[in-house]
């Protein structure tokens, strides 16, 4: 009997284990579409961006023989004649296939002025025989343009020709390597650190303005009669029902020199002429504050609505003044909603693109606009990926700092 009981128990255990595995497979199948979406829409693009920020195969694909010979160069004046010959032959091949412009653009990023040099030389070599170029490549290159005798140009070709490089990150941080391969500040224009600083300052200003405008409105919504609060909530949510492009275009109509605001100011005698408001940092801040304000109001309203009014009444009954009761009782209870809204507005504003591009001009553009420029116009995807990666790291650092100081785990909405 004991043996049968033990055997029965083991059979039941196996059946329960089998049922548990079946349920786990069913649960996995239910979440599989979500996991696939997260992978293809979030993980894969970020991984591709990280890889592209250090991967630079352009020159290796265009002039492999030249780079192979150039790798043996010890920086002693000029490379060997075989390097000149290899480049001369490959320049002709690129000119015939109409790809010399790709090579010119790639080298020009490390050596300004190389674009016209490479393109002009490739055109001269297009109809020359390969045998002549292979034998007299050095002479022909230097005869085509004296800049081919500059060691700095060949160092730039070798640097750009590395398959895996940190040059994109150095450029994104306004750094470069000198002839001794030491990292130093760029001698040319340094713009990217300034752009990151401007982006953070604009995002901080927008967050502060959203707090100043959103907190009183959320407070009124939480304490207003239900009918009034419902109407106001519809107005708060109204921007979500209209296109972002439409809202931004409306600000263009308001802020331009012959727009609504300037017309009003001049008609009432406030100004004698139009004020330049469009295509400035002011326009970026105002338009983005309007667009992001609901993201501040909704978390605040959700938290304020759940606060028991008896807490403030108890403080007042104990002799506290209304303002003191607000600061000591009500405000601390709303900090989860305030911190959540601030974090949401700040992170969204740091990566905003459309609004600064339309109303900001050169003064109001942010780092996201420069990333888009390198992806769409200059085709420097490696630098765009490096700038995007640094922006992602910056956001993660800010979120980590926020979590350490305030604690995202303590935020409870509603």
Legacy VTK file of the C-alpha trace (Angstrom):
# vtk DataFile Version 3.0
C-alpha trace
ASCII
DATASET POLYDATA
POINTS 414 float
0.000 0.000 0.000
2.809 2.403 0.872
4.500 1.683 -2.447
1.268 2.367 -4.355
0.821 5.639 -2.436
4.362 6.754 -3.269
3.910 5.794 -6.933
0.622 7.697 -7.040
2.219 10.791 -5.533
5.057 10.720 -8.051
2.540 10.401 -10.887
0.620 13.374 -9.584
3.824 15.407 -9.335
4.709 14.594 -12.944
1.214 15.551 -14.075
1.385 18.852 -12.195
4.810 19.599 -13.646
3.537 18.865 -17.135
0.531 21.132 -16.593
2.794 23.885 -15.261
5.049 23.669 -18.322
2.005 23.807 -20.579
0.791 26.975 -18.866
4.222 28.567 -19.151
4.314 27.824 -22.872
0.873 29.338 -23.236
1.932 32.457 -21.339
5.054 32.764 -23.484
2.978 32.524 -26.656
0.726 35.306 -25.381
3.630 37.709 -24.764
5.655 36.596 -27.800
4.186 39.278 -30.142
5.018 41.984 -27.603
8.557 40.656 -27.136
9.049 40.516 -30.904
7.793 44.080 -31.270
10.146 45.323 -28.522
13.077 43.547 -30.129
12.518 44.781 -33.691
11.319 48.284 -32.768
13.599 49.025 -29.809
16.452 46.630 -29.125
17.541 46.021 -32.731
17.632 49.728 -33.741
19.632 50.674 -30.654
22.063 47.794 -31.216
22.442 48.850 -34.854
23.110 52.430 -33.795
25.771 51.322 -31.302
27.448 49.156 -33.924
27.295 51.811 -36.625
28.928 54.361 -34.331
32.202 52.377 -34.382
31.911 50.554 -37.734
33.384 52.356 -40.735
33.763 50.087 -43.791
33.589 52.782 -46.492
37.272 53.098 -47.429
37.963 49.396 -46.978
35.335 48.679 -49.616
36.500 51.427 -51.984
40.324 51.331 -51.823
41.328 48.019 -50.171
44.720 47.716 -51.920
45.752 51.237 -50.959
44.895 50.685 -47.310
46.707 47.345 -47.283
49.891 49.006 -48.532
49.384 52.091 -46.355
49.249 49.943 -43.216
52.992 49.340 -43.613
53.763 53.066 -43.548
55.717 54.184 -40.446
54.915 57.905 -40.721
58.349 58.602 -42.173
57.690 61.529 -44.492
55.650 60.097 -47.412
54.404 56.524 -48.029
56.201 54.187 -50.402
55.640 54.613 -54.179
53.563 51.415 -54.213
50.943 53.200 -52.097
50.674 56.027 -54.634
50.365 53.534 -57.470
47.645 51.537 -55.722
45.617 54.655 -55.021
46.025 55.942 -58.585
44.683 52.689 -60.037
41.776 52.542 -57.584
40.903 56.193 -58.198
40.504 55.394 -61.885
38.270 52.417 -61.057
36.129 54.548 -58.782
35.841 57.251 -61.456
34.675 54.669 -63.991
32.041 53.342 -61.585
31.082 56.877 -60.494
31.889 56.197 -56.838
34.771 58.618 -56.394
32.388 61.074 -54.713
31.799 58.605 -51.874
35.534 58.340 -51.269
35.941 62.112 -51.493
33.204 62.741 -48.908
34.644 60.159 -46.511
38.183 61.576 -46.606
36.923 65.160 -46.462
35.485 64.545 -42.989
39.000 63.996 -41.640
40.901 66.270 -44.025
38.935 69.382 -45.092
39.400 70.178 -48.766
39.960 66.570 -49.783
36.611 66.365 -51.556
37.599 68.545 -54.518
41.078 67.016 -54.519
39.886 63.414 -54.846
37.162 64.187 -57.376
39.428 66.288 -59.621
42.220 63.701 -59.552
39.806 60.833 -60.283
38.487 62.674 -63.340
42.031 63.167 -64.669
42.851 59.465 -64.240
39.636 58.124 -65.799
41.049 57.652 -69.325
44.603 56.751 -68.350
45.763 53.112 -68.798
46.183 51.025 -65.663
49.785 50.185 -66.562
50.808 53.826 -66.632
49.095 54.526 -63.312
50.694 51.470 -61.708
54.185 52.513 -62.786
54.029 56.284 -62.372
51.286 56.698 -59.751
53.328 58.831 -57.370
54.487 61.226 -60.075
51.033 61.503 -61.627
49.303 62.121 -58.305
51.685 64.900 -57.286
51.497 66.385 -60.769
47.709 66.400 -60.577
47.785 68.290 -57.242
50.691 69.120 -54.879
48.530 68.256 -51.851
49.139 64.555 -52.548
52.661 65.182 -51.205
51.356 66.215 -47.785
51.826 63.537 -45.056
48.756 64.823 -43.201
46.523 63.772 -46.086
47.837 60.205 -45.998
47.426 60.063 -42.227
43.809 61.104 -42.690
43.280 58.369 -45.312
44.766 55.771 -42.998
42.682 56.988 -40.065
39.422 56.995 -42.023
40.307 53.606 -43.483
40.085 51.809 -40.135
37.125 49.440 -40.073
36.509 49.975 -36.363
37.220 53.452 -35.094
36.562 55.824 -32.233
36.828 58.874 -34.459
33.060 59.408 -34.539
32.903 59.610 -30.758
35.917 61.919 -30.662
34.232 64.217 -33.187
30.987 64.117 -31.212
32.949 65.254 -28.141
34.841 67.955 -30.090
38.078 65.973 -29.847
40.589 64.664 -32.383
43.912 62.826 -32.622
47.089 64.702 -33.520
50.027 63.446 -35.543
51.338 61.644 -32.431
47.986 59.827 -32.064
47.222 61.774 -28.878
43.696 62.956 -28.111
43.275 66.724 -28.018
40.612 69.376 -28.498
39.654 69.964 -32.110
41.457 72.845 -33.741
38.514 73.477 -36.075
35.013 74.508 -34.997
33.839 72.911 -31.747
30.053 72.770 -31.856
28.761 69.496 -30.446
29.429 70.033 -26.724
27.832 73.445 -27.090
24.824 71.826 -28.770
24.445 69.296 -25.965
24.600 72.108 -23.397
22.023 74.146 -25.303
19.754 71.105 -25.622
19.878 70.439 -21.881
19.299 74.108 -21.020
16.279 74.335 -23.363
14.848 71.101 -21.948
15.327 72.404 -18.391
13.618 75.717 -19.199
10.693 73.878 -20.810
10.357 71.612 -17.763
10.322 74.576 -15.366
7.717 76.390 -17.467
5.544 73.259 -17.608
5.728 73.001 -13.815
4.845 76.684 -13.384
1.858 76.400 -15.731
0.777 72.823 -15.068
0.852 72.666 -11.259
-1.787 75.368 -10.619
-4.021 74.004 -13.374
-3.737 70.444 -12.057
-4.529 71.748 -8.556
-7.636 73.511 -9.823
-8.724 70.446 -11.805
-8.383 68.226 -8.733
-10.524 70.551 -6.569
-13.015 71.928 -9.131
-16.609 70.660 -9.448
-16.941 67.568 -11.578
-18.602 69.342 -14.519
-16.002 72.127 -14.624
-13.150 69.682 -14.210
-14.516 67.546 -17.052
-14.655 70.504 -19.447
-11.154 71.626 -18.512
-9.807 68.080 -18.881
-11.186 67.966 -22.420
-9.288 71.182 -23.168
-6.113 69.677 -21.671
-6.454 66.571 -23.831
-7.419 68.544 -26.946
-3.794 68.851 -28.215
-3.614 65.052 -28.406
-6.476 65.107 -30.926
-4.646 67.396 -33.353
-1.531 66.737 -35.391
1.821 67.838 -33.973
2.583 69.424 -37.323
-0.647 71.436 -37.196
0.106 72.721 -33.691
3.630 73.727 -34.684
2.402 75.432 -37.858
-0.081 77.417 -35.756
2.818 78.804 -33.741
4.516 79.856 -36.980
1.412 81.874 -37.847
1.406 83.428 -34.377
5.106 84.293 -34.073
6.167 85.404 -37.559
6.958 89.087 -38.191
3.586 89.748 -39.831
1.778 87.251 -37.640
-0.985 87.553 -35.076
1.103 88.567 -32.046
3.110 91.238 -33.855
-0.074 92.650 -35.374
-1.668 92.906 -31.925
1.433 94.459 -30.351
1.654 97.112 -33.056
-2.077 97.860 -33.084
-2.145 98.632 -29.342
1.077 100.643 -29.580
3.167 98.228 -27.514
5.852 98.084 -30.224
6.695 100.385 -33.112
7.769 97.562 -35.403
7.658 93.750 -35.665
9.642 91.715 -33.137
11.747 88.809 -34.312
10.193 85.910 -32.422
10.130 83.151 -35.029
13.259 81.070 -35.708
14.718 81.813 -32.276
15.301 79.880 -29.083
12.283 81.698 -27.626
10.056 80.198 -30.320
11.354 76.703 -29.600
10.736 77.045 -25.862
7.220 78.494 -26.228
6.036 75.991 -28.851
7.449 72.958 -27.032
6.045 74.112 -23.679
2.592 74.254 -25.249
3.006 70.784 -26.768
4.423 69.102 -23.657
2.248 70.770 -21.029
-0.340 67.911 -20.945
2.452 65.472 -20.042
2.986 67.496 -16.866
-0.672 68.090 -16.014
-1.890 64.494 -16.267
0.543 62.893 -13.732
0.011 65.809 -11.330
-3.766 65.591 -11.626
-3.713 61.830 -11.098
-1.758 62.199 -7.848
-3.644 65.262 -6.564
-6.999 63.580 -7.147
-5.988 60.756 -4.821
-4.926 62.996 -1.926
-7.415 62.991 0.941
-8.576 66.605 1.575
-8.816 65.861 5.291
-5.011 66.050 5.556
-4.969 69.759 4.741
-8.080 70.408 6.842
-6.411 68.708 9.795
-3.364 70.953 9.416
-5.591 74.032 9.273
-7.542 72.930 12.339
-4.270 72.611 14.249
-3.450 76.247 13.607
-1.439 76.099 10.405
-1.889 78.864 7.848
-3.149 77.880 4.378
0.181 78.504 2.634
2.111 76.661 5.352
-0.332 73.734 5.156
0.146 73.639 1.395
3.956 73.599 1.664
4.196 71.104 4.516
1.297 68.753 3.736
-0.056 68.999 0.190
3.137 69.722 -1.778
5.135 66.737 -0.382
2.246 64.421 -1.237
2.305 65.612 -4.866
6.054 65.071 -5.329
5.609 61.663 -7.029
3.409 63.212 -9.716
5.642 66.279 -9.982
8.794 64.217 -10.398
7.127 61.860 -12.888
5.819 64.739 -14.992
9.162 66.562 -14.866
11.064 63.473 -15.910
8.616 62.787 -18.738
8.719 66.351 -20.090
12.498 66.645 -19.786
13.282 63.364 -21.558
10.800 64.034 -24.373
12.060 67.583 -24.906
15.715 66.506 -25.066
15.011 64.316 -28.101
12.451 66.541 -29.841
13.017 67.161 -33.533
10.038 68.494 -35.526
9.204 71.596 -33.494
12.785 72.967 -33.213
13.304 72.283 -36.919
10.205 74.290 -37.913
10.258 77.219 -35.491
13.740 77.253 -33.972
15.995 78.285 -36.849
19.736 78.054 -36.214
19.482 79.529 -32.715
16.695 77.241 -31.501
17.828 73.936 -32.965
18.798 71.067 -30.687
21.120 68.086 -30.950
18.361 65.966 -32.510
18.275 68.311 -35.510
22.019 67.851 -36.060
21.620 64.080 -35.847
18.905 64.263 -38.510
21.147 66.492 -40.658
23.974 63.946 -40.654
21.571 61.123 -41.496
19.614 62.862 -44.256
21.997 65.374 -45.859
25.657 64.773 -45.075
25.137 60.958 -45.056
27.581 60.703 -42.170
25.684 57.924 -40.454
28.589 57.005 -38.200
28.703 60.466 -36.628
24.902 60.531 -36.373
25.009 57.167 -34.569
27.731 58.414 -32.195
25.754 61.568 -31.396
22.630 59.477 -30.816
24.509 57.048 -28.593
25.921 59.872 -26.476
22.423 61.331 -26.174
21.114 57.942 -25.041
23.917 57.637 -22.465
23.179 61.149 -21.234
19.493 60.338 -20.769
20.317 57.107 -18.931
22.724 58.951 -16.626
20.111 61.579 -15.856
17.515 58.900 -15.175
19.959 57.007 -12.935
20.715 60.211 -11.010
17.012 60.915 -10.673
16.359 57.378 -9.453
19.131 57.642 -6.877
18.047 61.040 -5.550
14.255 60.728 -5.713
13.516 57.102 -6.526
11.399 56.195 -9.522
10.301 53.101 -7.642
8.417 55.317 -5.192
6.291 56.964 -7.880
2.683 55.842 -7.692
0.154 57.515 -9.938
-3.400 57.451 -8.698
LINES 1 415
414 0 1 2 3 4 5 6 7 8 9 10 11 12 13 14 15 16 17 18 19 20 21 22 23 24 25 26 27 28 29 30 31 32 33 34 35 36 37 38 39 40 41 42 43 44 45 46 47 48 49 50 51 52 53 54 55 56 57 58 59 60 61 62 63 64 65 66 67 68 69 70 71 72 73 74 75 76 77 78 79 80 81 82 83 84 85 86 87 88 89 90 91 92 93 94 95 96 97 98 99 100 101 102 103 104 105 106 107 108 109 110 111 112 113 114 115 116 117 118 119 120 121 122 123 124 125 126 127 128 129 130 131 132 133 134 135 136 137 138 139 140 141 142 143 144 145 146 147 148 149 150 151 152 153 154 155 156 157 158 159 160 161 162 163 164 165 166 167 168 169 170 171 172 173 174 175 176 177 178 179 180 181 182 183 184 185 186 187 188 189 190 191 192 193 194 195 196 197 198 199 200 201 202 203 204 205 206 207 208 209 210 211 212 213 214 215 216 217 218 219 220 221 222 223 224 225 226 227 228 229 230 231 232 233 234 235 236 237 238 239 240 241 242 243 244 245 246 247 248 249 250 251 252 253 254 255 256 257 258 259 260 261 262 263 264 265 266 267 268 269 270 271 272 273 274 275 276 277 278 279 280 281 282 283 284 285 286 287 288 289 290 291 292 293 294 295 296 297 298 299 300 301 302 303 304 305 306 307 308 309 310 311 312 313 314 315 316 317 318 319 320 321 322 323 324 325 326 327 328 329 330 331 332 333 334 335 336 337 338 339 340 341 342 343 344 345 346 347 348 349 350 351 352 353 354 355 356 357 358 359 360 361 362 363 364 365 366 367 368 369 370 371 372 373 374 375 376 377 378 379 380 381 382 383 384 385 386 387 388 389 390 391 392 393 394 395 396 397 398 399 400 401 402 403 404 405 406 407 408 409 410 411 412 413
